[in-house]
Amino acid sequence: MSVPISNQRPPFDTARWDELRQRFAAWAPSTFADGGFPTREMDALRTEGLLGVTLPGAPLDQRHGHTPAQLRLLKEVGQANLSVGRIYEGHVNALQLIGIYGTETQRTRWFADARAGHLFGVWNTQMADGISFHPDPDGRVKVTGSKSFCSGSVRVTRPLITGNLQGGWQMAVVPLDDHPVRVDESFWNPAGMRNSVSYKIDFTGITLEAADLLGGPNDYNRQPYFSGGAIRFAAVQLGGGAALLEATRDYLREVGRTEDPYQRTRVGQMAIYLESGHLWLERAGQLADQGGDPAHIVHYANMTRTAIAGYCEACLELAQRCVGARGLLHPHPLARLQADLTMYLRQPAPDAVLEAVGQYHLNDPAAH
């Protein structure tokens, strides 16, 4: 049974979170300029216990729902730093998949790793040279091929990767600290989200144990967890939108334009978009916890990600009108936020997702 939203405990108190966000803000210019993995930020999340906050017995124990609160946390992390939010969302996703598909032994092993500070992630995207698993007669599994957009790179010491296994799409959790891999940093030269270090990684030549395989073939694509999980990255995106509003407000105060009626109108519209996105997330989280028809959960997740992407894109345009060229010059926070949010909004298949929303409403007699 899920805990009512009003009774859900936050991972830690508001004052501590505000202090953590202030640290993230202070670090942001140098983190962005460095362009590398956000070490200080991820260490801070680790120190605060957030790498294990969804594990059994933790405040947001995923076995007992808490999805609305998890989404609020992802939004807060995204508001603090979008690249950190992207990496952290992958960690939360991996632990959820382990909780759903892992054996008791696997859950014990990998949850202990998370409590010890290991960073997890989910790397599913690949190009023509994608991953294949090749079973050995002794029960071990050889790996060939690469994954692209590997957010967190090798700082993710427990990546969940997917690949072809005898015609099925198989998951595996790689103990990366035991396996050298080849990292192609040249793959990642983006306009934004630089600090997610989403490199291309070649796993060819490593050998996994049978116990490293998670679930069965095609479990990764099972619904509602596959498409329904889009609400997690939508939450991080909405956090980026909230950061954009905050930076726009600060800029207008700095230049003394808060009395301009046009600026007030734009900021008011941004605030409405962000509150709308928050309401979508709350309802999507409630539906996910209630269970029920997987098709309806996926449908609502599709609407949620589409709505939030639209709100964030509208906020980007309004912020640009508010600040003009001056506010988009590095190292101003708005320049970084504009680049990061624009990049992070580029999630796969937006048109297909919107088409699926329309198909659901046209074909399902219960849709309303």
C-alpha positions as CSV (number, residue, x, y, z in Angstrom):
1,M,0.0,0.0,0.0
2,S,1.4,3.4,-0.9
3,V,1.7,6.1,1.7
4,P,-0.5,9.1,1.3
5,I,1.3,12.0,-0.2
6,S,0.7,14.2,2.8
7,N,2.5,11.7,5.0
8,Q,5.5,11.1,2.8
9,R,8.7,12.1,4.5
10,P,11.2,14.2,2.4
11,P,14.7,12.6,2.0
12,F,16.0,15.3,4.3
13,D,14.7,18.6,5.6
14,T,14.2,21.8,3.6
15,A,17.0,23.7,5.2
16,R,19.5,21.1,4.3
17,W,18.2,20.9,0.7
18,D,18.4,24.7,0.4
19,E,22.0,24.6,1.6
20,L,22.8,21.9,-0.9
21,R,21.3,23.9,-3.8
22,Q,23.3,26.9,-2.8
23,R,26.5,24.8,-3.0
24,F,25.5,23.5,-6.4
25,A,24.8,27.1,-7.6
26,A,28.2,28.2,-6.3
27,W,30.0,25.3,-8.0
28,A,28.0,25.6,-11.3
29,P,30.3,28.1,-13.2
30,S,33.5,26.1,-12.6
31,T,31.8,22.8,-13.1
32,F,30.4,23.9,-16.5
33,A,33.8,25.5,-17.5
34,D,35.6,22.3,-16.7
35,G,33.2,20.3,-18.8
36,G,33.8,17.1,-17.0
37,F,32.0,14.8,-14.5
38,P,30.3,16.8,-11.7
39,T,32.4,15.2,-9.0
40,R,31.6,17.6,-6.1
41,E,27.9,17.5,-6.8
42,M,27.6,13.7,-7.0
43,D,29.8,13.3,-3.9
44,A,27.3,15.7,-2.1
45,L,24.3,13.5,-3.1
46,R,26.3,10.5,-1.9
47,T,27.1,12.1,1.4
48,E,23.4,13.1,1.9
49,G,22.4,9.5,1.4
50,L,20.5,10.1,-1.8
51,L,22.1,7.3,-3.7
52,G,20.2,4.9,-1.4
53,V,17.0,6.9,-0.7
54,T,14.8,4.6,-2.8
55,L,16.1,1.3,-1.3
56,P,14.3,-0.9,1.1
57,G,13.8,0.8,4.4
58,A,14.8,4.2,3.1
59,P,12.5,7.2,3.2
60,L,11.4,6.7,-0.5
61,D,11.4,2.9,-0.4
62,Q,10.3,2.0,-4.0
63,R,8.4,-1.1,-2.8
64,H,5.8,1.2,-1.1
65,G,5.1,3.6,-3.8
66,H,6.4,7.1,-3.1
67,T,6.6,7.9,-6.8
68,P,5.2,11.5,-6.4
69,A,7.9,12.2,-3.8
70,Q,10.6,10.6,-6.0
71,L,9.5,12.8,-8.8
72,R,9.7,15.9,-6.6
73,L,13.2,14.9,-5.6
74,L,14.3,14.4,-9.2
75,K,12.8,17.8,-10.0
76,E,14.8,19.4,-7.2
77,V,18.1,17.8,-8.3
78,G,17.4,18.9,-11.9
79,Q,16.7,22.4,-10.7
80,A,20.1,22.4,-8.9
81,N,22.0,21.0,-11.9
82,L,20.5,19.4,-15.0
83,S,23.6,17.3,-15.8
84,V,23.6,16.0,-12.3
85,G,19.8,15.4,-12.6
86,R,20.4,13.3,-15.7
87,I,23.0,11.1,-14.1
88,Y,20.9,10.7,-10.9
89,E,17.8,9.8,-12.8
90,G,19.7,7.0,-14.4
91,H,20.8,5.8,-11.0
92,V,17.2,5.8,-9.7
93,N,16.0,4.0,-12.9
94,A,18.6,1.2,-12.5
95,L,17.7,0.5,-8.9
96,Q,14.0,0.4,-9.8
97,L,14.7,-2.2,-12.6
98,I,16.8,-4.2,-10.2
99,G,14.0,-4.1,-7.6
100,I,11.5,-5.3,-10.3
101,Y,13.5,-8.0,-12.1
102,G,16.4,-9.0,-9.8
103,T,16.5,-12.2,-7.8
104,E,16.7,-11.9,-4.1
105,T,20.5,-12.6,-4.3
106,Q,20.9,-9.9,-6.9
107,R,18.9,-7.3,-5.0
108,T,20.9,-8.0,-1.9
109,R,24.2,-7.6,-3.8
110,W,23.4,-4.5,-5.8
111,F,21.5,-2.7,-3.2
112,A,24.5,-3.2,-0.9
113,D,26.7,-1.7,-3.6
114,A,24.3,1.4,-3.8
115,R,24.5,1.8,0.0
116,A,28.3,1.6,-0.2
117,G,28.3,4.6,-2.6
118,H,28.4,2.9,-6.1
119,L,26.7,4.9,-8.8
120,F,24.3,3.0,-11.1
121,G,23.0,4.1,-14.5
122,V,21.0,2.8,-17.5
123,W,22.7,2.7,-20.9
124,N,20.3,1.5,-23.5
125,T,21.1,3.7,-26.6
126,Q,23.4,2.3,-29.2
127,M,24.4,2.7,-32.8
128,A,25.2,0.2,-35.5
129,D,28.0,-1.3,-33.4
130,G,25.7,-2.1,-30.5
131,I,26.0,-4.7,-27.7
132,S,25.7,-8.4,-28.1
133,F,26.0,-11.1,-25.4
134,H,27.6,-14.4,-26.3
135,P,27.1,-17.3,-23.8
136,D,30.1,-19.5,-23.1
137,P,29.7,-23.3,-22.5
138,D,30.8,-22.6,-18.9
139,G,27.9,-20.3,-18.3
140,R,29.8,-17.0,-18.6
141,V,28.9,-14.3,-21.1
142,K,31.3,-12.5,-23.5
143,V,30.3,-9.0,-24.6
144,T,30.9,-7.3,-27.9
145,G,29.9,-3.9,-29.0
146,S,29.4,-0.4,-27.7
147,K,26.8,1.9,-26.1
148,S,26.4,5.6,-26.9
149,F,25.1,8.4,-24.7
150,C,26.6,6.7,-21.6
151,S,25.7,9.4,-19.1
152,G,28.2,9.5,-16.2
153,S,30.8,7.5,-18.2
154,V,33.0,5.3,-16.1
155,R,32.2,7.2,-13.0
156,V,29.1,5.0,-13.1
157,T,30.6,1.9,-11.6
158,R,27.5,-0.2,-11.9
159,P,26.0,0.5,-15.3
160,L,22.9,-1.4,-16.4
161,I,23.5,-2.1,-20.1
162,T,21.2,-3.9,-22.7
163,G,22.0,-5.9,-25.7
164,N,21.1,-8.8,-28.0
165,L,21.1,-12.3,-26.4
166,Q,20.0,-15.0,-28.8
167,G,17.4,-12.8,-30.3
168,G,16.1,-11.2,-27.1
169,W,16.9,-7.8,-25.5
170,Q,18.8,-8.7,-22.3
171,M,19.9,-6.5,-19.3
172,A,23.1,-6.9,-17.5
173,V,24.7,-4.9,-14.6
174,V,28.4,-4.5,-15.2
175,P,30.8,-4.3,-12.2
176,L,32.8,-1.7,-14.2
177,D,35.5,-1.3,-11.6
178,D,36.5,-4.9,-12.5
179,H,36.4,-4.5,-16.3
180,P,38.5,-2.1,-18.4
181,V,36.5,-0.5,-21.2
182,R,37.4,1.8,-24.1
183,V,35.9,5.3,-23.7
184,D,35.3,7.6,-26.8
185,E,35.2,11.1,-25.3
186,S,35.2,12.6,-28.8
187,F,31.6,11.4,-29.3
188,W,30.3,13.9,-26.7
189,N,30.8,17.5,-27.9
190,P,27.4,19.0,-27.2
191,A,25.9,22.5,-27.1
192,G,24.6,21.7,-23.6
193,M,24.6,19.1,-20.8
194,R,28.4,18.9,-21.1
195,N,28.7,17.7,-17.5
196,S,26.7,14.6,-18.1
197,V,29.8,13.3,-19.9
198,S,27.6,11.0,-22.1
199,Y,30.4,9.3,-23.9
200,K,30.4,6.3,-26.1
201,I,31.8,3.2,-24.4
202,D,33.1,0.0,-26.1
203,F,32.6,-3.2,-23.9
204,T,34.1,-5.5,-26.4
205,G,36.3,-8.2,-24.8
206,I,34.8,-8.2,-21.3
207,T,33.3,-11.4,-19.8
208,L,30.4,-11.3,-17.4
209,E,29.2,-13.9,-14.9
210,A,25.7,-15.4,-15.5
211,A,24.7,-13.7,-12.2
212,D,25.4,-10.3,-13.8
213,L,22.5,-10.8,-16.2
214,L,19.3,-9.1,-14.9
215,G,15.9,-10.5,-15.7
216,G,15.0,-12.3,-18.9
217,P,15.1,-11.4,-22.6
218,N,12.9,-8.4,-23.3
219,D,12.1,-7.7,-19.7
220,Y,13.6,-4.2,-20.2
221,N,10.9,-3.3,-22.7
222,R,8.0,-4.5,-20.5
223,Q,5.2,-2.0,-19.8
224,P,4.4,0.1,-18.0
225,Y,7.9,0.4,-16.6
226,F,9.6,1.1,-20.0
227,S,7.5,4.0,-21.4
228,G,6.0,4.8,-18.0
229,G,9.4,5.7,-16.7
230,A,9.5,8.8,-18.9
231,I,8.0,10.7,-16.0
232,R,11.4,10.6,-14.3
233,F,13.2,12.5,-17.0
234,A,10.2,14.8,-17.3
235,A,10.6,15.6,-13.6
236,V,14.3,16.5,-14.2
237,Q,13.4,18.7,-17.2
238,L,10.8,20.5,-15.1
239,G,13.5,21.2,-12.6
240,G,15.5,22.8,-15.3
241,G,12.5,25.0,-16.2
242,A,12.2,26.0,-12.5
243,A,15.9,27.0,-12.5
244,L,15.3,29.0,-15.7
245,L,12.5,30.9,-14.1
246,E,14.6,31.6,-11.0
247,A,17.6,32.8,-13.0
248,T,15.3,35.0,-15.2
249,R,13.8,36.6,-12.1
250,D,17.2,37.2,-10.6
251,Y,18.4,38.8,-13.8
252,L,15.4,41.2,-14.0
253,R,15.9,42.2,-10.4
254,E,19.6,42.8,-11.2
255,V,18.9,45.1,-14.1
256,G,15.9,46.8,-12.4
257,R,13.2,45.7,-14.8
258,T,10.8,44.1,-12.4
259,E,8.2,46.9,-12.9
260,D,8.0,46.4,-16.6
261,P,4.5,45.0,-17.3
262,Y,5.7,43.0,-20.3
263,Q,8.3,41.3,-18.1
264,R,5.8,40.6,-15.4
265,T,3.5,39.0,-18.0
266,R,6.2,36.8,-19.3
267,V,7.4,35.7,-15.8
268,G,3.7,35.1,-14.8
269,Q,3.2,32.8,-17.8
270,M,6.4,30.9,-16.9
271,A,5.2,30.4,-13.4
272,I,1.8,29.0,-14.7
273,Y,3.6,26.6,-17.0
274,L,5.8,25.3,-14.2
275,E,2.9,24.8,-11.8
276,S,1.0,22.9,-14.6
277,G,4.0,20.6,-15.0
278,H,4.1,20.0,-11.3
279,L,0.4,19.0,-11.3
280,W,1.0,16.6,-14.2
281,L,3.9,15.0,-12.3
282,E,1.9,14.6,-9.1
283,R,-1.0,12.8,-11.0
284,A,1.4,10.6,-13.0
285,G,3.1,9.6,-9.8
286,Q,-0.2,8.7,-8.2
287,L,-1.2,6.6,-11.1
288,A,2.1,4.7,-11.2
289,D,1.7,3.8,-7.5
290,Q,-1.9,2.7,-7.9
291,G,-1.0,0.2,-10.6
292,G,-3.9,-0.8,-12.8
293,D,-4.0,-0.9,-16.6
294,P,-0.5,-0.7,-17.9
295,A,-1.7,0.9,-21.1
296,H,-3.4,3.7,-19.2
297,I,-0.2,4.3,-17.1
298,V,1.8,4.5,-20.3
299,H,-0.7,6.8,-21.9
300,Y,-0.6,9.2,-18.9
301,A,3.2,9.1,-18.9
302,N,3.2,10.0,-22.6
303,M,0.9,12.9,-22.0
304,T,3.0,14.1,-19.0
305,R,6.3,14.0,-20.9
306,T,4.8,15.8,-23.8
307,A,3.1,18.5,-21.7
308,I,6.2,19.2,-19.7
309,A,8.5,19.3,-22.8
310,G,6.0,21.9,-24.2
311,Y,6.0,23.9,-21.0
312,C,9.8,23.9,-20.8
313,E,10.2,25.0,-24.5
314,A,7.7,27.8,-23.9
315,C,9.7,28.9,-20.8
316,L,12.9,28.9,-22.9
317,E,11.3,31.3,-25.4
318,L,9.9,33.5,-22.7
319,A,13.2,33.7,-20.8
320,Q,15.0,34.7,-24.0
321,R,12.5,37.5,-24.5
322,C,13.0,38.6,-21.0
323,V,16.8,38.8,-21.0
324,G,17.8,39.3,-24.6
325,A,21.4,38.8,-25.7
326,R,23.0,40.1,-22.6
327,G,21.7,37.3,-20.4
328,L,22.8,34.6,-22.8
329,L,26.5,35.4,-22.6
330,H,28.7,32.9,-20.6
331,P,29.3,32.7,-17.7
332,H,25.9,34.1,-16.9
333,P,23.7,31.2,-15.4
334,L,21.0,31.8,-18.0
335,A,23.4,30.9,-20.8
336,R,24.2,27.6,-19.2
337,L,20.6,26.8,-18.4
338,Q,19.4,27.7,-21.9
339,A,22.0,25.3,-23.4
340,D,21.5,22.5,-20.9
341,L,17.7,22.5,-21.0
342,T,17.5,22.8,-24.8
343,M,19.8,19.7,-25.1
344,Y,18.0,17.7,-22.4
345,L,14.6,18.3,-24.0
346,R,15.8,16.3,-27.0
347,Q,14.4,13.0,-25.8
348,P,13.6,10.2,-28.3
349,A,10.5,9.9,-30.5
350,P,8.4,13.0,-29.4
351,D,6.2,12.8,-32.5
352,A,5.6,9.1,-32.0
353,V,4.7,9.6,-28.4
354,L,2.2,12.4,-29.3
355,E,0.7,10.1,-32.0
356,A,0.3,7.4,-29.4
357,V,-1.7,9.8,-27.2
358,G,-4.0,10.6,-30.0
359,Q,-4.4,6.9,-30.9
360,Y,-5.3,6.0,-27.3
361,H,-8.0,8.6,-27.3
362,L,-9.4,7.6,-30.7
363,N,-9.4,3.9,-30.2
364,D,-10.1,3.3,-26.5
365,P,-13.8,3.7,-25.7
366,A,-13.0,4.4,-22.0
367,A,-10.7,7.3,-22.8
368,H,-12.0,10.7,-21.9
